[in-house]
Amino acid sequence: MGQLTETIRRKVWSRDGYRCRECGIAVAGNHGCKPQTHHVIPESEGGNENSENLMTLCLPCHSTKESSGHRRLFVEQGPQELPNYIKWSLWDLSLDLLAYAEWMPPLRFPAPQVLQWLKGYRNALDTVIKLTEDSLPDHPTGADSESPVSPDQLDGVLTGVRIGWYSNATQQYLDDELRRARQRH
């Protein structure tokens, strides 16, 4: 099995617009999560290193894939990787909140369901707050953390939302199909 070169990785990241193809979050640069290059068809199953078989993922999405190597990305993460998971959690919760707000019918307001969902959202947000508090000593606040979003950055965010909205559901479906196919064999 070969090793991906830095040149190939960077070409794939550029082709994918420096966005995770699963959740849509920005990767690389000062504000992006740690980029990863993922084999769509694993090398162990005959996949190759052609760009058509490679896609950009953020570190948290890559760590959820079905193999011990991918799970090791999560289990063996160091404290320096914690901000990737915090950023990803906030992105994921925000997309969920947006989707839920879109679904919620104000004319026939389902208060019990909304209250239950909001309590779950608050619990998830409390977990992110705890992770952020745990990371405070190692990560001083940067001066640029308060800057407003520029129109170019907003375009990037909207691109990421589109990817996350559609790609996540598609990827989950494909992962389930792959699992079912493996179970049949």
Contacts in CASP RR format, 6 or more apart in sequence:
PFRMAT RR
TARGET T0000
AUTHOR 0000-0000-0000
METHOD contacts of the structure
MODEL  1
MGQLTETIRRKVWSRDGYRCRECGIAVAGNHGCKPQTHHVIPESEGGNEN
SENLMTLCLPCHSTKESSGHRRLFVEQGPQELPNYIKWSLWDLSLDLLAY
AEWMPPLRFPAPQVLQWLKGYRNALDTVIKLTEDSLPDHPTGADSESPVS
PDQLDGVLTGVRIGWYSNATQQYLDDELRRARQRH
1 43 0 8 1.000
1 44 0 8 1.000
2 43 0 8 1.000
2 49 0 8 1.000
4 37 0 8 1.000
4 49 0 8 1.000
4 54 0 8 1.000
8 37 0 8 1.000
8 49 0 8 1.000
8 51 0 8 1.000
8 54 0 8 1.000
9 35 0 8 1.000
9 37 0 8 1.000
11 51 0 8 1.000
12 37 0 8 1.000
12 51 0 8 1.000
12 54 0 8 1.000
12 55 0 8 1.000
12 56 0 8 1.000
13 27 0 8 1.000
13 28 0 8 1.000
13 35 0 8 1.000
13 37 0 8 1.000
13 56 0 8 1.000
15 51 0 8 1.000
15 56 0 8 1.000
16 55 0 8 1.000
16 56 0 8 1.000
17 56 0 8 1.000
17 159 0 8 1.000
18 26 0 8 1.000
18 27 0 8 1.000
18 28 0 8 1.000
18 29 0 8 1.000
18 32 0 8 1.000
18 35 0 8 1.000
18 56 0 8 1.000
19 25 0 8 1.000
19 26 0 8 1.000
19 27 0 8 1.000
19 56 0 8 1.000
19 156 0 8 1.000
19 159 0 8 1.000
19 160 0 8 1.000
19 163 0 8 1.000
20 27 0 8 1.000
20 33 0 8 1.000
20 56 0 8 1.000
20 57 0 8 1.000
20 58 0 8 1.000
20 61 0 8 1.000
20 163 0 8 1.000
21 55 0 8 1.000
21 56 0 8 1.000
21 57 0 8 1.000
21 163 0 8 1.000
21 167 0 8 1.000
22 57 0 8 1.000
22 58 0 8 1.000
22 61 0 8 1.000
22 163 0 8 1.000
22 164 0 8 1.000
22 167 0 8 1.000
22 168 0 8 1.000
22 171 0 8 1.000
23 58 0 8 1.000
23 60 0 8 1.000
23 61 0 8 1.000
23 88 0 8 1.000
23 91 0 8 1.000
23 92 0 8 1.000
23 95 0 8 1.000
23 163 0 8 1.000
23 164 0 8 1.000
23 167 0 8 1.000
23 168 0 8 1.000
24 58 0 8 1.000
24 91 0 8 1.000
24 159 0 8 1.000
24 160 0 8 1.000
24 161 0 8 1.000
24 163 0 8 1.000
24 164 0 8 1.000
24 167 0 8 1.000
25 32 0 8 1.000
25 33 0 8 1.000
25 58 0 8 1.000
25 87 0 8 1.000
25 88 0 8 1.000
25 91 0 8 1.000
25 160 0 8 1.000
26 32 0 8 1.000
26 33 0 8 1.000
26 156 0 8 1.000
26 160 0 8 1.000
27 33 0 8 1.000
27 34 0 8 1.000
27 35 0 8 1.000
27 36 0 8 1.000
27 56 0 8 1.000
27 57 0 8 1.000
27 58 0 8 1.000
28 35 0 8 1.000
30 144 0 8 1.000
32 58 0 8 1.000
32 87 0 8 1.000
33 58 0 8 1.000
33 59 0 8 1.000
33 60 0 8 1.000
33 84 0 8 1.000
33 87 0 8 1.000
33 88 0 8 1.000
34 58 0 8 1.000
34 59 0 8 1.000
34 81 0 8 1.000
34 84 0 8 1.000
35 56 0 8 1.000
35 57 0 8 1.000
35 58 0 8 1.000
35 59 0 8 1.000
36 56 0 8 1.000
36 57 0 8 1.000
36 58 0 8 1.000
36 59 0 8 1.000
36 61 0 8 1.000
36 62 0 8 1.000
36 73 0 8 1.000
37 54 0 8 1.000
37 55 0 8 1.000
37 56 0 8 1.000
37 57 0 8 1.000
38 54 0 8 1.000
38 55 0 8 1.000
38 56 0 8 1.000
38 57 0 8 1.000
38 62 0 8 1.000
38 65 0 8 1.000
39 47 0 8 1.000
39 49 0 8 1.000
39 53 0 8 1.000
39 54 0 8 1.000
40 47 0 8 1.000
40 53 0 8 1.000
40 54 0 8 1.000
40 55 0 8 1.000
41 47 0 8 1.000
41 48 0 8 1.000
41 53 0 8 1.000
42 67 0 8 1.000
43 49 0 8 1.000
47 53 0 8 1.000
58 84 0 8 1.000
58 88 0 8 1.000
59 73 0 8 1.000
59 77 0 8 1.000
59 81 0 8 1.000
59 84 0 8 1.000
59 85 0 8 1.000
59 88 0 8 1.000
60 74 0 8 1.000
60 84 0 8 1.000
60 85 0 8 1.000
60 88 0 8 1.000
60 89 0 8 1.000
61 88 0 8 1.000
62 70 0 8 1.000
62 73 0 8 1.000
63 70 0 8 1.000
63 71 0 8 1.000
63 73 0 8 1.000
63 74 0 8 1.000
63 77 0 8 1.000
64 70 0 8 1.000
64 74 0 8 1.000
66 175 0 8 1.000
66 178 0 8 1.000
66 179 0 8 1.000
77 85 0 8 1.000
79 135 0 8 1.000
79 138 0 8 1.000
80 138 0 8 1.000
82 131 0 8 1.000
82 134 0 8 1.000
82 135 0 8 1.000
83 135 0 8 1.000
83 139 0 8 1.000
85 131 0 8 1.000
86 128 0 8 1.000
86 131 0 8 1.000
86 132 0 8 1.000
86 135 0 8 1.000
89 124 0 8 1.000
89 127 0 8 1.000
89 128 0 8 1.000
89 131 0 8 1.000
90 128 0 8 1.000
93 121 0 8 1.000
93 124 0 8 1.000
93 125 0 8 1.000
93 128 0 8 1.000
95 161 0 8 1.000
95 164 0 8 1.000
95 165 0 8 1.000
95 168 0 8 1.000
96 121 0 8 1.000
97 121 0 8 1.000
98 161 0 8 1.000
99 165 0 8 1.000
100 117 0 8 1.000
104 110 0 8 1.000
104 114 0 8 1.000
149 157 0 8 1.000
END
